[in-house]
């Protein structure tokens, strides 16, 4: 596959080596297959009005209606067409192996030769204001201006593979020098992001402040590009006590809550915009977003609350007797909760009724749904229970934990992780019938674990540290320090940002993209001295795992040497 592009209506187009263009909907099956190109399709792009353009090895650009009917064939390029892009006003730009950049204002027989590169043109992109950028094998980025010479941006060493505009008018680029650059339009100076270990082949800007890049090293990286132009740790304050739960919405909003009972929701890309939800009578314990963006919460007042868009609860679910410690949504929208009354409840939110699963003698600390629909609970008796709701009286019992189990979490491939008072993390294979893998590293209880995909597992401990593990490799975990006291909750966003919350009343957001060398240099700059060998070794624990995490937003480097906290928790 060579190219992907989203349509305004949410359809996805792809172009590939087989010479076809496929248009996909949410079913996972292509609804339309277009076959007119004679050779691989290198590029596809949707126009604002729903037309589709494609370019290929056959040297043609083809324009299609939104339903896939051929409209026009453009043939001015002398060789393969590498890139096409639509302007907001419907103009089409293209670039190819012949080094030419064409603009097609309307008449297919009269393109405007905008200019040329000394080598292949790899990427063209229009800004929201209609400014055209191009990049190529000559290592230059050109900004084309009517009746004026193009402005040249220099900085990359080697070919520039991709350019993309942000909604704020900044230009991003990626090249064969393995760097991503973000260009400020005021003086056209570049902020450089390093971390890829091979060519950067594609860059894309989110509607907010995130910048994504994809490379030949097989990684996709999401960079935070805040207004302060620095990558660092985001430390969110405002809670009047312990932050007990953090949860990311499908659209990137971060919800936090804790002992003050207040829920705070920070808008994706604008952490300064905070919604405040007030309703629990006492401390809140857990938050969970559904796949459709509905937020559930629970707390010491014995209620489960489902929140609407107007900052008031759509439903207040009662039935638990005592503290409700956990809530979780299934993929298909079922809501489960668990509490000190030794029950797990599966709710029909519309009817305000629940199916009750009883656990005599053991309170519930955490609940989690598997992709298969099974439900797991972490319990105070040290047992993890896995429920098949078709046989609710016969839960599978997973033992081996020494002391109460604080948390359970399922990976997308069906593995189950648990963590608790013994400081160990146990991972059961999907069949749940073998001895679990045990991860050891925290000093003290582990209060929370969270998966990102099938490869990464984050954990939060009473030792003030967040650790990121690669369970499949048995490598040392990456250690993130900065909290001042026990850490009780961790959660990954869809794009890989890691949030944590602790007794110190802060929620911290970590970006797992910035490389080791950059972090060390920044740490040394802020400490105004070189780091000692001991400090460097401690800071680099787990760096074999991947690039060390850099926290996002405010430029606060995680503490190189943190005080070990000896706490009994008290979740």
N, C-alpha and C positions, 0 to 999 in steps of 0.2 A: 504494500500500500504506500502511495506517495503523498497523498494530500487529503486533508479533512476540512470541511467548512460547515458551519451551522447556518441554517436559513432563519429569517426573521420569525417564522412560525414554529421553530423548534425542530424541523427536520434536519437530518445530517446527510451531507453528500461526501462520498469518498471516491478517489481516483487511484487506479492501481496499475501494476505491471501487466495485467491481462488486457489492458486497453479498454476497460469498462469504467463507467461511472455508475455508482450505486447510490440510491436515495433511500434512506432508512427512516423508520419511525420508531417509537418506543417499544415495538414488539420484538426487536432484535432480528427481524427478517426484512431484507430489502424489498420495498414496494415497487421500485422502478429500477431497471437495469438499462443503461444507455450504451450503445456499442458502435458508434460511428467513427471513433478515432482509429487510425491505423498504427498501432503501437502503444507503448505505455503512456498513461495520462499522468502528467507531472503536477498539475495544479487545478484546483477548482475554487470557485468563489461565487457567493450569492449576492445579487444586487438588492438594494432596498425594496424594489418593487417585486421581488420574488423570482426574477430571471436568474439563470445559472450560467456561468461562463466556465469553460475548461480549456486547458492548453496541454499539448502533448509532444511526444518525440516526433510526430509527423509534421511538425512545424505549423500546425493550424490552431486557431482559437475558435471554439464553437460556442454559440449562444443558444440556450435552450429556454423554453417556457418553464414555468414552475412545475408543470406536469410532465416535462420530459420531451416535449415536441421540439425538433430542431428548427431554429429560426435563421441563423446566419453562420457562415463560415468565413473567418478572417485569415488571410494568407500572406501577410506582408513580411513576416519573419523569415529569415534565411537560415533555417535550422530549428532545433527543438525550442519550444516555448517553456520556460521554467517557472513563470510566475504571472498571475493576473490578479487585479484588484479593482473593485468598484468604488468610485467616489460617492459621497452622499447625494450628489445631484445626478447620478446615473452615468457619469463618464467612466470609461473603462481604461485602465492602464495595463501594459504588458511588458515583459522583459524576456530575453532569450539568450541562447548561446551565441548569437551574432553580436552581442553587446549593445543592442538597440533597446531604447525605452520608447514605446509608442503610447500615445494617448488617443483614444477613439471617442470623439465627442458625439458621434451620431451616425454619420455616413460611413458604412463599412469600407467603402472604396477610397476614402480620403482621411486616413489616420494622420495625426500630427506627430512628427518625429520630435519628441521632446529632447532627446540627447542620446549620448552613448557612453558606455564604460569601456575601458581598455581591458576587455576580457568578458567572460560570461556575466550576465545579469542574473543574480540569484533571487532577488526579492524586490517587490514594489509594494508600497502601502500608502493609503490616503489618510490624512488627519480628518477630524470632524469638520475643520474649517476648509477642507478641500486642498490642502497642501500635499504634494506628491514627494515621497522619498523613494530612493532606489539604492540598492547595494549590490556589489559584485566581487568578482575574483581579483580586481585591482586593489582591494582593501579599502575602498572609498565608499562613503555614504554621500549621496548627492541629494540636495533639496532643490527641487526645480521651481523656478520663479518666472512668471510671464515677462517676456521682453528683457530678461536679465540673465547674466551668467548664473549657473547653478552654484549654490553654496556647498563646499566640500567639507565633510567632517572626517578628520583623520585621527587615528588612535589604534585601531585594530592592526595586528600584525598578521598578514595573510588575508585570505578571502573572507568577506562578510556574508554570512549565509542567510540572515533573516533580519528584517526590520518590522517594527510594529509601533503604532501610536497609542498613547494612553488617552483617556477622556479629558485629561487636563492639558494636552498639547505637548507632553514630553515624548521623546522618541527613544525606543529601546532597540538594541541591536545585539546580535550574537554571531560569533565568528569562529574561524578555524584556529584562533589563538586560545580557545577554550574559555574566553571571557564573555560575560554579558555586560553591556554598557547602557546606562540610562543618561540621555542627553538633555540638559537643561536648556530650554529655548531662549532664555535671556542672553546667555553668552555662548551657548553651545559647548559648554564644558561637560565632561562625562564623569559620572560616578561608575566605578568599575566593580563588578561582582565576580569573584573567583571562587572556584569550587569544582566545576566540571573538570574531568580528567581527559577529555578528548574534545573534538569539535562540538561547538554549539550549533545545532542545525535549525532550531526554531525558537522564536520568542513570541509571547502573547501577553497583553495587558488585560487585567480584570477591570470591571467598572470602578473598583475601588483603588487601593494602593498596591495591590499584589501584582507581581511580574513573574510569569512562568517561563521556564526555559527547558528545552529538551536537547539531549546530547548523544553523541556517538558512544559515550560511556555507559549508555543504557539507563541513565537516570533522568527524571523530571524533577526540577527544582522550582520551588515557589519562594520568591524573595519579597520581603516587606520593604517598601520604598516610601517611608513616611516623609512628611514635610521637612523634618529636620535632617534628611539625607543621611541618616546613620542607621545601621542595623544594631540593635541592642536589645535589652530585656524590657519588655513591657511589664511594669508593676502597677497593678490596678488596686487602688485603695478606696476606702469609703465605708466598708463594713465595720460595724461596731463590735468586733469580736472575731472568733475563729471562722474562717471560710471552710465550710463543710463539703460543698459540692460545686463542681464546675461542669458545664455541659454546652457543647456546640450545636447550633441549629444546622439544618441542611444548607442554609444560605450563608453560614459563616458568622452568625450572631453568637456571642458568648454570654451565657447566663451563669451567674454566681449567686450563692446564698450561704447563710451560716447561722451562727448563734443569735444574730440580731433579728432573724426571721424575715429580713427584707430580701427580695430577689432583685438583682440588678442585671439588666440586659444591655450589652454594648453592641452598637451597630457595626456590622462588618466594614472595615476600612475607616471607621470614624469612632474610635474608642472613647472620644470625649462626649459622644452622644449617648446618654444613659437613660433607659427606661427603668422606672422603679415600680415594682409590684409589691403591694402590701396587703396582707390578708391573714397570714398565719398568726395565731395567738401564742407566741413563744418561738423558740428556735426552729429553724427549718433544717431538714436532714439531707434531702436528696432532690435532684432535678433530673428530668429526662425530656428530650425533644422527640416527637414522633417524626416519621419520614415525611409527613405533610407539613411539619412546622408547628405543631401544637405542643405547648409546654405543660408538663405535669410536675407537681411538687408535693412534698409531704413533710410532716414535722411532728414536734412533741405534742401538738394539740390533738393528735389522733386523726387528723383529716388528710385526705388526698385532694389536691386542687388541680383542676384543669383550666388553663387560662385562655381567655379570648384575646382578640386584637385590641380591645378597648381598655386593657390593663385591669380588667376585673375578671374574677373566675367565672367561666361558663358553667362549671359544675363543682360542687363541694361534696366529696364522697365520704360518707361516714360509715362506720361499722367496726373499724379497729378499736380495741380497748387499750389505750396507752400509746406510747410513741410509735409512729410509723417511720421506719428507717430507710426504706428503699422504694423506688418506683422505676419501672422500665416498660418501654413500648416494644411490642413485637413488630416485625416487618409489615404485617397486615393490619396493624392498628389496635391490637389488644393491649390493654394496660394491666400490669401486675404491680402489686405492692406487698411489702412484708414488714412485720413489726414485732414489738416486744410481746404482743399477745399470742405469740407462737402460731401465727397463721400467715399464709400467703393468700392473697385475694386476687382473682382475675375478674376485672370489672367489665360490665356492660355500661359504658359511660352514659349513653342516652337514657337508659332506664334507671340509673343510679343503683344497680344491683350488682352483686358479686358472687362468684363461685368461690367457696372457701376450702383451702387445703390446710389441714391441721398438722402441726408438728409438736406432739406432746413433749413438754419438758425442754424446749429449745426455742429461744427467740430468733428472729430472722434479721440478719444484718445487711444482706444484699440479695437482689434478684436480677436475673439476666435471661433474655430469650436467645435461643440458638436460631441460626438461619432455618433449621428444619422444623421449628415450632416447639421444640422442647423447652422447658423452663427450669432453670437452676436456681437454687437458693443457698446462701452461705449462712450457717447457723452457729449459735452460741455453744452448742455441744461438740464442736469440732468436726462435724459431718457436713459434707456437701450433698445436697439432695437434687436429683434430676428427675423431673416430672414429665411423663407422657400423659397429656390431659385426657387421652382416651382411656387411661387406666390410672385415675388419680389416687387410688388407694395403694399403689405399688411403686413408690418412688425408688429409683436406683440410689444406693447409698455409697458415697465415695469417702473412704476413711484414710487416716494417716496423719492428719494435721494434729499438732500438739497444742491444744488450746483452741479458743474460739476462732472461727473463720470470719474475716471481715468482708471479703469481697470475692465475687466471681465475675468472669467475663469470657464470652465466646469469641473466637476468631471467625472470620468469614468461612474458613474451610472446616469448621466444626470442632476445633480443639477448645478445651475448657481450661482456663487458668483460674487458680484460687490463691488467696493470700490471707495471712492472719497473724495471730499473736506470736507464733513461733519464728517470725521473721523470714520464713521461706515462701517461695512461690512454686506452686505445683502445676504442671501442665499435663492434662490427660489427652491422649489421642482420641480422634472422633468416635471410635468404637467404645470408649470408656471402659475397656475390659483389660487394660494392661497397667503395669506399674507406672506412675507418672514420672515425668522428668522434673527434677528439683533444681531450682535456681537459688543460689545462696550468695548474699552480698550485703544486704541491709543489716544494720546493727539495731535490733529492736523490731517491734511489730511493723508489719506492712499493711497499710490501711486501704489501699486501692490499687487496682491494675487496670490497664486499658490497652487494647490492640489497635495497631494501625496496619490494615491489611493482614496478611498472614505472616509477615516477616518480623515486625517490630512489636515489642511489648514494653510499655512503660509502667513503672511502679512508684508508689509514694510511701515513704517510711517515717517512723518516729525519729530516725537519725538525721532529720532535716534535709534529706536528699531525695531527689528524683533520679531514678535510674532507667536507662533505656537498654533493652536486651534484644539480641538476635537469638532466639531460642534454638534455631536450627544449627547454629555454628558453634555454640558453646564458648564463644569469645567473652572476654571480660565486658561487663556492662559499661555504657557511657554514664558518667555521674554528673548530674547538674546540681550545683549548690548555689544557695542564695537565700532560701527561706531561713528565718531565724526561729526555729522551733519545729515540732513535728509537722509533716506534710500529710494531709488526710485524703486528698482527692486528686486524680489526674484524668484528663480526657483529651483525645485527639480530634482535631477537625478533619474534614474530608480531604483537605489539601495537605495535611501532615503537620500543622501547627499543634504544639502540645501545650495544654494549659494545666496549671497546678494551683492548689489552694491549701493554706496552712493555718496553724494556730496563730501565726503572726498577723493575721487579718488581711493578708495580701493574696491576690490572684496573680500569677505570673504566666506569661505566654512565651514559649521558647520556639525558636525557628531552627530546624535541624538542617541548615544549609550552609552556614558560614564555615570556612575551612579552619583547620587547626592553626595554621600559621597566622592568619589574620586575627584570630582571637588572642593568641599569645602576645602578638605585637600590641594589640589594644590594651590587654591587661597590664603589660609592662609600662605602657605610656601612662595609664591611669595611676599605677602605683609609683611612678616616677623613679623606677629602678628596675634592673633586670630581675627576673624571677629566679629564686634559688632552684637547685635541682629537685629538692623535695617538693617545692610548690609546683614546678612544671610537671613532675611525675604524677602528682595528685590531680592536677587539673586535666591531665591527658588520660586519666583512667578510662579505658574503653575506646580510645581513639582508633584502634584497629577496626572497630565496628563500622565506622563511616566518618564523614566529616563531623567534627565536634559541633554541638548545637550552639547557635547564637540566639540569645533571647531577642524578641522583636520590639522595635519602637523606641522607647526611651533608652538612651545609651548608658545602661547600668550593667557592667560586666559581672557575671556571677562570681561570688567570692572565691578566690583561689584557695584559701585555707579557711574552712568554716568550723565553727565550734560544734562539736558533737553534742547533741541534746539527748539527755537521758530522761525520757518521759514515758509515762504509762499509757498515754493516749487519752482515753476518755471520750471516745466518739459517741 
